[in-house]
Structures are given as C-alpha cells and as structure tokens.
C-alpha cells in the first residue's frame, strides 16, 4: 500500500514538472532559418494545449527568418527563455513575435455605477477578479494638426463586484457614451523573461518583441532589444493594452524603428494604452523619437530608469519617478490629473514637464520636485513648459476650462553653463494670445532649496523668472520662494 502511494506521488510530481522543449520540435536539427520559428511556434502551442511550460534549456542562439504568413507565437503564463538570443530577420509583414491576449465579453452597466465602484448587482461582475474596460464613444478631444480624434479609456480591477481603483476622471457626465467589456483573470503572477532580440539590418518589416492585451499581474524582465538604424517608423517593440498591474524590470532597448531626418517620424520602445498601475524598474532605453508612447494611463511609477522620454499623450493620472535620469527630450503630457512627482531625479537637457498644445486639454494637476538635479542647456532651461496653440475652448465640457498646474519644488540643484542666462519656472510658448484669459486651478507655487551652480560646483547667481511671459489666474496665487 505504501509503495503504491509512493508511485502515485512520483507520477504527480512528474506531471507538475512536465515541460515542452523546442528541441523536440525541430531545433535539434537547425538553429537557422524559418525552421526556428516553426519550432518555437509548435512548442508553445503544444505547451498551452497541455497546460505546460516551455523549457528553453539547451537553446542559446537562434538565427530566425520569419515565414510569409507568420503569426505571433502564443506565450503561456510563465515563459523563461533562460538567456536565449534571437537574431530575427523579417521580410514578411509587420507583427509581434510573441503575444498573449485574453478574451473579453461585453457587459451592460450605467455610467453612474462607475462612480460608485459598486457592481455587485451585475451578475457578470459579482464574482471573482475581473478587468472592467471602459470605452467612451464620444471623442475626448481632437488632436489638432494631426487629423484624428482622441478617445479616452479606463480600466478598473473588480473583485467580487467591487472596483478596487478609481478611473482617471469621472464617467458620470452628460457627454460620456459608455461602452464596457469585462475580462475574467486570475490573480497569479505571469512572467516573460530572460530574452535578447536583435532585429537585423536585412529586415524590411518590423518585428515587435511582445504584444499583451487584457492581462493582469504580468512581469516583463531581463529583456534586451536592439534595432539597426532604419527609415521604418511606428515601432512598438513592447506593446501593452487594456491591462492592469504591469511590471517592466531590467529592460534595455538600443534604438527603435522611428525613422530619422526632418520628416514626421515616430515610434516607441514601449507602446502603452489603457493601463492601471504600471511599474518600471531599471529601464535603459533610447531611441530616435522617444521610448515611451502612452495614452490612458492611470498610475505610473518609474524607478532607476535611464530614458529619453516618458510620454502620456492624452488622458492620465499620477506619474511618479524616483532616481531616474531623463535626458535630451521632455515629459510631454496632456489631459493629466492627480500628481506628477519627481524624487531624486536628474534632468539633462530635458524639460521636466511639458504640457502639449495639440490636444487642447489643460487639466488641473500638481507637480512636485524633490531633491533633483537640473542640467540647463540653451535649448531647455524651464521647469514647466506650456505650449499654447489658440484661444478656442475645447468642445468637451470636462475640458472647457483651461488650467495650469500647481508646483512645489523642495530641493533642486541647477547646473548652469555659461551659455544659459536664466531659469524659467513656467514657460508659455507659441500663441501668447491664450495668456489673456484667466487660467484656472493654479493657486500655489512653492520654491524651496533651489541652488544654482556651475558644473564644477562653484556657486553662481542667475535670474530666476517666474514666467517667461505674464499670465492671469482666476484665483489668488500663493507664491513663495526660499
């Protein structure tokens, strides 16, 4: 009897640790060409069908060519490539090499319920953990000069009928046309890790590394992506949509498909849309255009990152950066709520906060800067840049009033080269006729511990101008400086 139980126990342990190896699907024969792709595709499909993991033991370097009809290789909840290096050549079509997407189902609810966060009386949402995806069918705003409408989205984590987070802004408004869907998720951590992808110079189409849609509690870590100089644009090496609790950790991106020259180029290492709780740790990423491109972002946290831009194009709440180096561009945002905070960051030829004009969405929010370093250049020597396009009101009622952010600075070392003669706190640009209106929300500007010095540490006195151009506020401005 005891012997029988022992055998049964061994069988159970063996089943729990069973894995699928790509070596059994063609990689033993060759690590080159299209066969590499099919070996991985078939191994991953088999692993998902049998509820197993893919074991990359013994697979170190692949020289992969994508076939004309290639599809994304599906990943399971835990994919550890164990240091695999893939040189991928793509002459087929644009697409993601790896992907995960959970199914969504439509759900009916009243927009007033979004405000209450109580969905217990909706049977489809009353049990388990789900993602509730909110889409506003009324345009949030128009991106002027670019010919398209911007639509807002939000995502709520719902547990047993109760929303665990609030949306970016209220959905209980007259203009809102709510369309909702739900995704049933499990709370266990999912992961995609330990992979290097070199996108080859011979490629005529873009290979995105990973695409995630409608996922929960997903970690992407120890990833290295390289891209040759190319005229191709519209990159999204890692693309994530309609998801919650996402962690990016120890990721290096060298270059992106974002064109070059003076034409309208764009393309991002991280293309993000509608995410609640994004955590970024130890990201090093540089591109021709800017490595983050995001919309509809509710709570972003970046720590120990070395990047050229963090961008929330339109609609977001709460950005917090800690011990980050930000260089050569800016943090361009529009329609932001909550707080944008920097702790122990370094700005190098960089605008800490730039409010975009093209969305015409000047929303109320606060900026906090604590114990940071700001290296001025003739190009960038302002803390808050406000781009102004024209005096037209936004047709969306929620965006009709134009607001400027409050600002708190508590500790800022300003490195001043000889070529820079002043520091601007606010810097309105472009069409200055907009400054004739009375701006809302702004009521407090507190500057404490600003130290100006040369690069060698010698103290230097330079003019600190509150604003490069005067503007009017609706309420009394409490302005203090120490």
N, C-alpha and C positions, 0 to 999 in steps of 0.2 A: 504493500500500500504506500509506504513512504517512497519507494523507488518510483512508483507511478506519478506521485505528486512532484517529485524532482524533475522527471522528464517533462511533465506538463509545464512546470515553471521555466525550464530551459527553452521550450518552444515559444512561450510568451515573450521572454526576453529577446530571443532571436527575431521575433516578428516586430517588436518595438524598435529594434535597431536595424531593420532591413532597409537597404538603400539601393538606389539605381545608379549605375555608373555609366557615363558616356562612353567609356572604353568598350562597353558591351554593345554599343550601337554604331560602331564604325571608327572610333578614334584609335583603336589599336592598329588599324591599317594605315592611317594617314592623318597628319595634323595640318593638312593644307587643303585649300580649295573649298568647293561647295559642300563636300562631304562633311566638313567640320560643322557647318550649320545644321545639316540634317541630323548628325549625331546628337547635337545638343537638343534640337527640337524634339526628336523622338524620345530621348531620355527624359526630358522634362514632362512631356505628355504622359509617358508611362508612369512616372513618379506621381503625378497628380491623380491619375486614374486609380492607382493602387494606394493612395494616401501615404506615400513615402517621400523621402528626401533624396535629392540628387547628390551623390558623393563624387567630388572632384579630386579625390586622392589619385596621384599619379598623372594628373593632367596639368601641364605647366604653361605651355606656349602654343597658341594656335594662329595660323595664317589663313584667315577665313575670307571667302568670297561669297557674297550673298547671291542667291539664285534670282532669276527674273520675277518670280511670283512669291518672294519671301514674305512671311508673316511673322509677327512678333512671337518670340519664344515665351510661353507662359511660365511664370515663376510661382512656386508654392509659398507657404507661409515662412519657410526658413531656407534661404539659399546662401550657402557659404562656398564661394569659388576657390577658397584656400590659396589665394595669391595668383590665380590664373591671369595670364596676359593674352589678350586677343588683338591681333592686327587685323582690322576689318576693312575690306575693300567693297564699296557699294556702287555698282553701275546698274542697279535695278530700278529703285524708286526710293523716295524718302520714307523713313519709318523707324520705329523703335525696335531695337534688337531684343529687348526683354520687356515684358509688360505684365501687369496684374490689374484686373478690373472686376469689381463686384457688381452684381445686378441690382437695379433699382426698380421700385414699383411706385406708381402714382398714389397719392393719398389726398383726401379732401379735408381741409380744415379752414377755419375762419381766421383772418389775419389778426383779429383781436386776441385769439388764443396764443399767438406768438408772443405777445406782450406778457401774458400771464405765465408762460412756460409750463402750463398745466395741460397735458394731453391725455390724461387718464380716461376720459370719456370717449376717446377714439380707439376702438378695439385694436386696430392695426399698430398703434403706438404704445399700447398699455403694458406690454411685457418685454423684457429683455433689453439689450443695448442696441440702439439704432442711430444711424445718422439721418437727420431730417434736413433735406436740401431745399432751400427756399430760393425761388427764382421770381424776380419782379419783371413782368411782361411789359410794364411801362418803362421806357428808357430812363435811366437815372440822369444822364446828361449826354450831350453831344460833344465829341472831340472835334472841336473846330479846326479847320485846316487839314483834317485827315479824312473827312467824308464818312464817318461811321458813328453810330450811337453806342454809348457805353451802358451796359445793363448791370445792375447790382445783383449779387448773390450773397447768401449767408448759409452757414451750416451750424446746426445745433446737435449736440450729443444728447440723446434722450434715453434715460434709464427708467424702466418701469413707468413710463408715462410722464416723467418729469424732466424738463430741459435742464441740463447741467451748466449751460453757459448762455449768456445773453447775446443777441445779434449786435452787429456793429451800430445800427441805428434803428429807430422804430419802424415797424412794418404796418402799424395801425394808422395809416394816413389815407386821405382821400385819393391820392394819385396812384397808390400801390395796387397793382393787379397780381395777386399771389398765385403762383403755381408751385406745388410742392411734390416732393417724392421722398421715399424712405429707403434705407439700405440696412438690412439686418447684418450686424457684425459681431464678432467675438472679441473679448477684451484682451486676449493673449497677445504678447508682443510678436510682431512679424519682422523679418530682417532680410536684407540684401547686402552682402558684404564681401570684402577682400577680392576686388576685381580691378584690373587695369585694361583700358580700351584705348588703343591707338587708331585713330581714324586716318587712313592712309592718303597720301597725296594723289594716288591714282583714282580715287573715288570721284565720281561725277554726281553723286547724290548723297544726301545727309543721312548718317546713321545716328539716331538718338540712342543713348545708352539705356534708359529706363523710362517707362511711362506707367504712372499709377493713377487709377481713378476709383474713387469711392472706397478708400481704405481707411483703417483705423489702427492706431498704435503701431506704426511702421517705422523701422530704423534702417537708414541707409548709411553704411560706414565703410571706411577704408577703401575708397574708390579713387582711381586716378584716370583722368581723361585727357588726351592730347588731341589737338586739331591742327592741321597744317594751314598756312596762310592760303586763303581761298576767296574767290569773289562770291561764293554762295552765302546767302543770308537766311535769317529766320530760324536760327538754331533754337533748340530746346533740349539740350543734352540730357537733362533730368527734368521730366515734366510730371507735375502732380496737380490733380484737380479734385474738387469736391471731397476733401478728406479732412481728418482730424487727428491730432496728436502725432505729428510727423517730426522725426529727428534726423537731421543730417549731421554726420560726425566724421571728422578726419577725411575730408574730400579735397582733392587737388584738381583744378581744371586749368590747363595750359592752352589758352586760346579757344575761340568759338567760331562757328560759322556766322559771321556778322558783316561780311564784306569789308571793304576798305576804300579809301578815297573820299570824295566830297559828295557822293550821291547819298540818297536816303537809305542808310544801312541800319540794320537792327538784327538782334539775335542774342540769346541768353544761354548761359550755362544752366540756370535754374528757371524754368518757366512755370509759374505758380498761379493758380486761380481757385479761389474759394477754399481757403484752409483756415481751420481753427486750431490754434496752438502749434506754431512752427518753432522748433528748437534747432539752432545751428551752432555747432561747436567745432572749432579748429578747421575752418574752411579757408583754403587759399585758392583764390580764383581770379583770373584776369582775362579780359577779352577786349576786342577792338571796340565794342559798343558798351558793354556793361553786363556784369554777370548775373544779376538778379532782375527779372522782369515779372511783376506780380500785380494781380488785381484781387479785390475782395478778400483781404487778409485780416483776420481777427486774432490778434495777439501774436507777435513775432519776437523772438528772443535770439540774439546773436552774441556769442562769447568767443574770444580769442580767434577772431576771423581777420584775414588779410584780404580785402576785396576792393574793387574799384567802384562799386555802386550797390546800394540797396534801394530798390525802386518799388513803391506801391503806386502804380499809375493812377488808379481811381478806386476809392471806397476801401477804407481800412480803419483799424483801431489798435492802439497800443503797440509801439515799437520800442524795444529796449535793447541797447547794445552795450556790452561790457568788454573792456580790454581789447577793442578792435582797432585795427589800423585801416583807415579809409583814405584812399588816395586817387588823385587825378580826375575825379568827377564830382558827384554830389549825391545827396539823398533826395531824389525828386519824388514828391508826393502830391496827391490831390484827393479831396474829399476824405480827409483823415479826422478821426475823433479820438478822444482819450488823451494819451500822453506819448510823446516821442522823447525818450530819455537816453542819454549817453553817460556812462560811468567809466572813467579811466581809459578813454579812447584817444586816438591820435589822428588828427585830420591833416593830411599832407596835400597841399594844392587841391583843396576839397571844400565844397560848401556843406556845412553840417545839415542844414535843412533848406531845400529849395521847393517852393510851392509852385506847381505848374500852372500855367495860364490856359492851356488848350482845353481843359475840361470845364473851365469857368465854375469851379466848385471850391469856394473859400470857406471852409467849415471851421467851427470852433474846436481848438485843441490846445494843449500846453506843451512847451518844450522845456526840458531840464538838462543841464550840462553840469556834471560834477567831476572835478579833478581830471581835466582833459588837457591835451596839448594841441595847439592850432598853429601849424606852419603856414604863414601867409605867403602868397605869391601875387605878382601884379594881376594875374587873372582872377584869383579867388581870395578875397580878403574881407568877406562879410559872413556873419553868423547865420542870418536868416535872409534868404533872397526871395522876394515875392515878385513873380512875373505877372504882369498886368496886360491883358490884351485889349479890352474895351470896356465901356461902362454898361453894357447890356446886362439886364437881370437874367438869371437862369430861369427858364420856364417851370422847372420843378419847384413846387412850393418849399420843400425842405432845403433847397439850395438858393433860394431867392436872396436872403441876406448874405452879404459878404463880410466875413470875419477875418481877423488877424489873430495869431496865436499869442498867448502869454509866454513869457520867457523868464526862466530862473537860471542864473549861472552862479555856481559856487565852486570856485577853483578852476582857473583856466590860464595856463602858461601859453603866451602868444609869442611865437618866434617870428621876428620881424627882419627881413632882409633889407638892405639899403635901397632896393628898388621899390619898396612899398612905403607910402607916406601916412597911411591911416588905417584904422579898423572901423568898419561899419557894423552896427548891431543889426539893424534892419536895412535892407537894400531893395527898395521898389525899382522895377525895371520896366522898359518898353513904354506902353502908353500911359503917361503920367496923368492924363485926364481922370483916370479912375481914382486918383487920390483926392479929388474934390468931394467925393461922397463921404459920409460918416461911416467909419468901419466899426463893426460890432465885435463883441466878445472881449477883445483885448482890454485888460484893466490893470495888469501888474507886469512890470519889468523890474527884476531884481538882479543886480550885477554885484558879485562879491568875489574878491580874491583874483582879479584879473592882473596878471603880471606880464609886462612886455619886456622882451629881451632879444639880444642878438643870438645868433646860433651858438656862439662861444660862451653864452651865459651872461654877458655883460648887460646890465640894465639899460633900457633906452625908453625915453618918453616919446610917444606918438599920439596924435589926436585920436580920440575915440568918439565917433559920431553916432548919436542915437539912431539917426536915419539919414540915408544919403539924400532923401527928399522928404519934406514935411508932409504929414498926413493927418487927417482929422479922425477922432474917435467919438463914438456915441456916449460912452461913459467916461468919467474922470480917470485919468491914467495915473496909477501909483508907481512912480519911477524912483528907484533907489540905487545908489552905487557906492561901494566901499572900495 
